[in-house]
Amino acid sequence: MMPRMKRGSGILLSISSLPGRFGIGTLGEGARKFVDWLGQSGQTYWQILPLAPTGFGDSPYQAFSAFAGNPYFIDLEDLHQEGLLPRETLDLCENLFAGDPDSVDYYAQYVGRHQVLQLAFRHGAGRLADDLRVFQKRHRFWIQDYALYMALKGEYEMKPFDQWPEALALRDPAALKEAAVRLKEQIDYHIFVQCLFFRQWDALKKYAGDRGISVTGDMPIYMAQDSADAWVGRDILDRQGRVAGCPPDYFSATGQLWGNPIYDWESLRETGYAWWIQRIAHQISLYDYLRIDHFRAFEAYWAVPADARTAESGQWLPGPGMDFFHRLKKTTGELPLIAEDLGYLTPEVFDLLRATGFPGLKVLHFAFSPDGESIYLPHRYEKNCVVYTGTHDNDTTVGWYRGLGVDERTFLDAYLDGIDEERIHWQLIRLAMSSVADVCIFPMQDVLGLPSSARMNRPQTSQGNWRWRLTAEGLDGDLSRKLDGLTKLFGRRR
């Protein structure tokens, strides 16, 4: 159902983690320099995290919209170059967002970013009138609902929609019409911001493509409870109010309780999976490849009672299976999808993955159980897969190694024919490079050999995640040459 990915390698790095002046990575010069570094390093792929506007906890997997872009990623210097921000504003912004260059200060972004973008709106909405008309036509299936939702959130102190007046929470037509008139300026502002975001994203995507770099996006399977999607789409959500999670696993002895609403797949099937098809068509228009998070839920998903304190009391319910993917392919054509098939796997999940033809994931951090039976050991790979040292949910490789038990270290030492503790991150990178897997991806933290303090996310925690940033000094020429040499050695160079 998809063309095979070319043999190659790449880097996992969130847009938020890019270096730059304004407290968070953006779609501007820092991103373009990173693309250039990827090219110099012989890489083919750049995998990012979801681009969506983050809500509580700053997680890109808990977004206000499944379609919108994150306003924090809009590059202010590029806006100045377009004449949408005066130079003195940039100097003020550098002070406003100044902080630790190694870490994102989301509170500073939350407080200040929209003040700056409001200034661009006042300067530029009229000048971009033609672009705005084209943008609204292209994104008509979601942009008006999203803009109204965000305008109402602003009016009601960013509270979730179930804490708004009942008529608005339940989308009474008269109440929505009155709100659209009352909040027209704020609605226009949110549409303008999204237009800026997608103009800059399209430019960056073209810049990468012109230099031979394929961009892999990431799509959470679930919508957030506090989102325009949940506000608009109650008819496609579970009638019992159950929420998403997963049973006890590697990351948590009590399971993971994500809290996202789960889908009513019967209702979706009756619509021909319309919302999902629009969503995936939108996402694959943005990237060269798209990783679907928690793919196993298309076979069966873990449904947890809404009032549960942990995910342990959940149950497995059947997903839509191949019926969904047949309908999706019939509607959208070839599907450049990657299946994040981690977690509790059954023969039925493997059967579904084989039927789709999508490459699945292998993670080296999961490979070295002392019994030697792990499916993540490289000698068990098939070509059609993507291997990682670790993902955004894992510790860094240096931190992972330091936390291994004696038995795991003994097995790893035998598998590598000797552990070099100072180079363990390069040993795992080399192991992935030398495998038959079509694609291998490394978190930038592993290429740099960083400890646990650089970890991106700790599942089932809400503090300190999604903050790590790369500094400009990290794009080192010697590091680039070393990575390029390994890439060439194992036949992965562009």
C-alpha positions in Angstrom: 0.0 0.0 0.0 3.0 2.3 -0.1 6.3 2.5 -2.0 9.3 1.1 -0.2 11.4 3.7 1.6 14.9 4.0 0.2 17.8 2.6 2.3 19.1 5.5 4.3 19.4 7.1 7.7 18.3 10.2 9.5 17.8 12.2 12.6 14.9 12.6 15.0 14.7 16.2 16.1 11.6 18.2 17.0 11.1 21.6 15.5 10.9 22.9 19.1 14.5 21.6 19.7 16.1 23.6 16.9 18.5 26.4 17.9 17.5 30.0 17.5 17.1 33.4 19.1 13.5 33.3 20.4 13.4 30.6 23.1 12.1 27.8 20.9 13.0 26.2 17.6 11.2 27.6 14.6 10.6 27.1 10.9 13.2 29.7 10.0 17.0 30.0 9.7 17.7 27.4 12.4 15.7 24.8 10.6 17.4 25.6 7.3 20.8 25.3 8.9 19.8 21.9 10.3 18.7 20.7 6.9 22.1 21.8 5.5 23.8 19.9 8.3 21.8 16.8 7.5 22.9 17.0 3.9 26.5 17.4 4.9 26.2 14.4 7.1 24.9 12.2 4.3 21.5 11.8 5.8 18.3 11.2 3.9 15.5 11.6 6.5 14.5 14.2 9.1 11.9 12.9 11.5 10.0 15.5 13.6 7.4 15.4 16.3 3.8 16.6 15.7 3.5 20.2 14.5 0.2 20.8 16.2 -0.5 23.6 18.8 0.2 22.3 22.2 -2.2 22.5 25.2 -1.8 21.6 28.8 1.6 20.0 29.6 3.0 21.3 26.3 2.8 17.8 24.8 2.6 17.7 20.9 0.5 14.6 21.5 -2.2 16.6 23.3 -3.0 19.3 20.8 -5.8 21.9 20.4 -6.2 20.6 16.8 -5.4 17.6 14.7 -5.0 19.9 11.7 -3.5 23.2 12.9 0.1 24.3 13.3 1.9 25.5 16.4 2.1 29.3 16.5 5.3 29.0 18.6 7.1 27.6 15.5 6.5 30.7 13.4 9.8 32.3 12.7 9.8 36.0 13.7 13.0 36.9 11.8 11.3 35.6 8.6 8.2 37.7 9.4 10.5 40.8 9.6 12.0 39.9 6.3 8.5 39.9 4.8 7.8 43.3 6.3 5.3 42.0 8.9 7.3 42.9 12.0 9.6 45.9 12.6 13.2 45.4 13.5 12.8 46.8 17.0 10.2 44.2 17.8 12.7 41.4 17.2 15.1 43.0 19.7 12.3 43.2 22.3 11.3 39.5 21.5 14.9 38.4 22.1 14.7 39.8 25.6 11.1 38.6 26.1 11.9 35.0 25.2 15.5 34.9 26.5 16.3 32.0 28.8 18.3 28.8 29.0 19.4 28.1 25.4 19.3 24.4 26.2 15.6 24.3 27.2 12.3 25.7 26.0 10.5 28.0 28.4 6.9 27.3 27.4 5.5 29.8 29.9 7.4 32.6 28.2 6.0 31.5 24.8 2.5 31.3 26.2 2.7 34.8 27.7 4.4 36.6 24.8 4.1 34.8 21.5 0.5 35.9 20.7 1.3 39.5 21.6 3.9 39.5 18.9 1.7 37.7 16.3 -1.1 40.2 17.0 1.3 42.9 15.9 2.1 41.0 12.7 -1.7 40.6 12.2 -2.3 44.4 12.5 0.6 45.0 10.1 0.0 42.3 7.6 -3.6 41.0 7.4 -4.4 43.4 4.6 -1.2 42.7 2.7 -1.8 39.0 2.7 -5.5 39.2 1.7 -5.0 37.1 -1.4 -2.9 34.4 0.4 -5.5 34.3 3.2 -8.3 33.6 0.7 -6.4 30.8 -0.9 -5.4 29.4 2.5 -9.0 29.4 3.7 -10.2 27.6 0.6 -7.5 25.0 0.9 -8.2 24.3 4.6 -11.9 25.0 4.6 -12.8 21.6 6.3 -11.2 22.6 9.6 -10.0 26.2 9.8 -13.3 28.0 10.7 -14.1 25.6 13.5 -10.6 25.8 14.8 -10.4 29.6 14.7 -13.8 29.9 16.5 -12.7 27.4 19.1 -9.5 29.3 19.8 -11.3 32.6 20.0 -13.8 31.1 22.5 -11.0 29.6 24.5 -9.4 33.1 24.7 -12.7 34.6 25.8 -13.1 31.9 28.5 -9.6 32.1 30.0 -8.4 29.1 28.0 -10.7 26.7 29.9 -11.7 23.4 28.1 -15.0 23.7 26.2 -16.9 21.6 28.7 -16.5 24.5 31.1 -18.0 27.1 28.7 -21.6 28.1 28.7 -23.7 25.1 27.8 -25.1 26.5 24.5 -21.5 27.0 23.3 -20.2 23.7 24.7 -23.0 21.8 22.9 -22.6 23.9 19.7 -26.1 25.4 19.6 -26.3 27.0 16.1 -27.7 30.3 17.4 -25.0 30.6 20.0 -22.3 29.8 17.5 -23.6 32.3 15.0 -23.7 35.1 17.7 -20.1 34.2 18.9 -18.8 34.2 15.3 -20.0 37.8 14.9 -18.9 38.9 18.4 -15.4 37.4 18.0 -14.8 38.1 14.3 -11.5 39.9 14.8 -10.1 37.1 17.0 -11.3 34.5 14.5 -9.6 36.4 11.7 -6.4 36.6 13.8 -6.3 32.8 14.3 -6.8 32.2 10.6 -4.0 34.7 9.9 -1.7 32.9 12.3 -2.3 29.5 10.7 -1.8 31.0 7.2 1.7 32.3 8.4 2.5 28.9 9.9 1.7 26.9 6.7 3.4 29.5 4.4 6.6 28.9 6.5 6.1 25.2 6.7 5.7 24.8 2.9 8.8 26.9 2.4 10.9 24.8 4.8 9.5 21.5 3.3 10.6 22.7 -0.2 14.0 23.8 1.1 14.5 20.3 2.5 13.2 18.5 -0.6 15.5 20.6 -2.9 18.4 19.3 -0.9 17.4 15.7 -0.9 16.1 15.5 2.6 12.8 13.7 3.1 10.7 14.9 6.0 8.8 12.4 8.2 5.9 13.7 10.2 4.3 12.2 13.3 0.5 11.9 13.8 -1.0 10.9 17.2 -3.8 8.4 16.8 -6.1 10.2 19.2 -7.4 13.7 19.4 -7.1 15.6 22.7 -10.0 16.0 25.0 -9.4 19.8 25.0 -9.5 20.3 21.2 -11.5 21.7 18.4 -11.8 18.2 17.1 -13.5 16.9 20.2 -15.7 19.9 20.4 -16.9 19.5 16.8 -16.7 15.7 16.6 -18.7 14.3 19.5 -20.7 12.1 17.1 -17.6 10.1 16.2 -16.4 9.6 19.9 -17.2 6.8 22.3 -20.7 7.2 23.7 -19.7 5.9 27.2 -17.0 8.5 27.6 -14.2 6.0 27.9 -10.6 7.2 27.4 -7.4 6.0 25.8 -4.4 4.4 27.4 -2.4 1.2 27.3 -2.0 -1.7 29.8 1.0 -2.1 32.1 4.2 -2.0 30.0 7.9 -1.1 29.8 7.2 2.5 30.8 4.7 2.0 33.7 3.7 -0.9 36.0 0.1 0.5 36.1 -0.2 1.2 32.4 -0.4 4.5 30.7 -3.6 6.6 31.2 -3.5 9.1 28.4 -7.1 10.5 28.9 -7.8 11.1 25.2 -11.4 10.3 24.1 -11.6 7.1 22.0 -13.4 6.7 18.7 -16.7 5.2 18.0 -15.5 3.2 15.0 -19.0 2.0 14.1 -20.1 5.6 13.7 -17.0 6.4 11.7 -17.5 3.4 9.4 -21.0 4.6 8.6 -19.5 7.9 7.4 -16.9 6.1 5.3 -14.3 7.2 7.9 -14.7 10.7 6.5 -13.0 12.6 9.4 -10.1 10.2 9.4 -9.6 10.3 5.7 -9.6 14.1 5.7 -7.1 14.0 8.6 -4.6 11.7 6.9 -5.0 13.4 3.5 -4.1 16.7 5.2 -1.2 15.1 7.1 0.4 13.4 4.1 0.2 16.6 2.1 2.6 18.1 4.6 5.3 15.4 4.7 7.2 12.9 2.6 6.3 10.1 5.1 4.0 10.0 8.0 4.5 8.0 11.2 1.2 7.0 12.8 1.5 6.8 16.6 0.0 3.7 18.4 -0.8 1.8 15.2 -1.8 -1.3 17.1 -5.0 0.5 18.1 -6.3 -0.1 14.5 -6.4 -3.8 15.4 -7.5 -3.4 19.0 -7.3 -0.5 21.5 -7.3 -0.2 25.3 -10.4 1.5 26.6 -10.4 2.8 30.2 -13.4 4.0 32.2 -13.4 7.7 32.4 -13.2 7.8 36.2 -10.3 5.3 36.5 -7.2 6.5 38.3 -4.9 4.2 36.4 -5.1 2.3 33.1 -5.1 -1.1 34.7 -8.9 -1.4 34.6 -9.2 -1.0 30.9 -10.2 -3.6 28.3 -9.3 -4.4 24.7 -11.9 -3.4 22.1 -11.7 -4.1 18.4 -10.4 -1.5 16.0 -11.4 -1.0 12.4 -8.7 -3.3 10.9 -8.1 -3.5 7.2 -11.5 -2.2 6.3 -10.2 1.3 7.3 -7.0 1.0 5.3 -8.7 -0.3 2.2 -11.1 2.6 2.3 -8.3 5.0 2.9 -6.2 3.8 0.0 -9.2 3.8 -2.3 -9.8 7.5 -1.4 -6.2 8.9 -1.2 -4.0 6.5 -3.3 -0.6 5.4 -2.1 -0.1 5.8 1.6 3.5 6.9 2.7 2.8 5.7 6.2 5.1 4.2 8.9 3.4 2.2 11.7 4.5 2.8 15.2 3.7 -0.8 16.3 5.3 -0.8 19.7 3.6 -1.9 22.9 1.6 -5.1 23.6 1.7 -6.9 20.3 -0.4 -9.9 19.3 -0.4 -12.1 16.2 -3.4 -10.1 14.9 -1.3 -6.9 15.1 1.5 -8.5 13.1 -1.1 -9.8 10.5 -2.5 -6.3 10.1 0.9 -4.7 9.7 1.8 -7.3 7.0 -1.5 -6.7 5.2 -0.9 -3.0 5.0 2.6 -3.3 3.9 3.7 -0.4 6.1 7.2 -0.5 7.7 7.0 -1.1 11.4 9.4 0.1 14.1 12.4 -1.6 15.9 13.9 0.0 19.0 17.4 -1.1 20.1 16.7 -0.1 23.7 14.2 -2.9 23.9 16.4 -5.5 22.3 18.8 -6.8 24.9 16.7 -8.9 27.3 18.9 -11.7 28.6 16.8 -14.5 27.1 17.9 -13.4 23.6 14.3 -13.7 22.3 13.6 -10.0 21.6 12.1 -9.2 18.2 14.2 -6.0 18.3 17.5 -7.7 17.9 19.0 -6.7 14.5 19.5 -10.3 13.3 15.7 -10.7 13.3 14.9 -7.6 11.2 13.2 -7.7 7.8 14.2 -4.9 5.3 10.8 -3.2 5.5 11.2 -1.5 8.9 12.6 1.5 10.6 15.1 1.0 13.4 15.8 3.5 16.2 18.3 3.6 18.9 15.5 5.0 21.0 12.4 7.2 20.4 11.2 10.4 22.0 9.7 8.4 24.8 13.0 6.6 25.6 15.9 7.8 27.7 19.0 8.8 25.7 21.2 5.9 24.8 23.9 7.0 27.4 21.2 7.3 30.1 19.6 4.0 29.0 23.0 2.2 29.2 23.7 3.6 32.7 20.4 2.2 33.9 20.8 -1.3 32.6 20.9 -4.3 34.9 23.8 -6.7 35.1 22.1 -9.4 33.0 21.2 -6.9 30.2 24.7 -5.5 30.2 26.2 -9.0 30.0 24.0 -9.8 27.0 24.7 -6.5 25.3 28.5 -7.0 25.8 28.3 -10.4 24.1 26.2 -9.0 21.3 28.5 -6.1 20.6 31.6 -8.2 21.2 32.6 -5.8 23.9 31.1 -2.6 25.3 33.0 0.7 25.1 31.3 2.8 27.7 32.6 6.1 26.3 31.2 5.2 22.9 28.1 3.2 23.6 25.9 5.6 21.7 28.1 5.2 18.6 28.1 1.4 19.0 24.3 1.4 18.9 24.2 3.8 16.0 26.7 1.6 14.1 24.6 -1.5 15.0 21.5 0.1 13.5 23.4 1.4 10.4 24.7 -2.1 9.7 21.3 -3.8 9.9 19.2 -4.8 6.9 16.5 -2.3 7.9 15.7 0.1 5.1 15.8 3.1 7.4 17.5 3.9 10.7 16.7 7.0 12.7 18.7 8.4 15.6 17.6 11.0 18.2 20.0 14.0 17.9 20.7 13.5 21.6 22.3 10.1 20.8 24.4 11.5 18.0 25.7 14.0 20.5 26.2 11.3 23.2 24.1 13.2 25.8 23.0 11.9 29.2 19.5 11.5 30.7 19.2 15.2 31.4 18.6 15.7 27.6 15.7 13.2 27.5 12.7 14.5 25.6 9.9 12.8 27.4 9.2 10.7 30.4 5.8 8.9 29.8 3.3 9.3 32.6 5.0 12.4 33.9 3.9 16.0 33.3 6.8 18.2 34.3 9.9 19.0 32.4 9.0 17.2 29.2 9.4 18.4 25.6 12.0 21.1 26.6 15.4 19.9 25.3 17.0 22.1 22.7 20.0 21.7 20.4 22.5 24.6 20.5 24.1 25.9 17.3 27.4 24.5 18.6 25.9 21.1 18.4 26.0 21.2 14.6 29.6 20.3 14.6 31.6 19.7 11.5 33.6 16.8 13.0 30.4 15.1 14.1 29.0 15.6 10.6 32.0 14.0 9.0 31.8 11.0 11.4 28.2 10.4 10.8 28.7 10.8 7.0 31.5 8.2 7.1 29.3 5.6 8.8 26.4 6.4 6.5 28.7 5.8 3.4 30.2 2.6 4.9 26.9 0.9 5.3 25.4 2.0 2.0 23.0 4.5 3.4 24.3 7.7 1.9 22.0 9.8 -0.2 
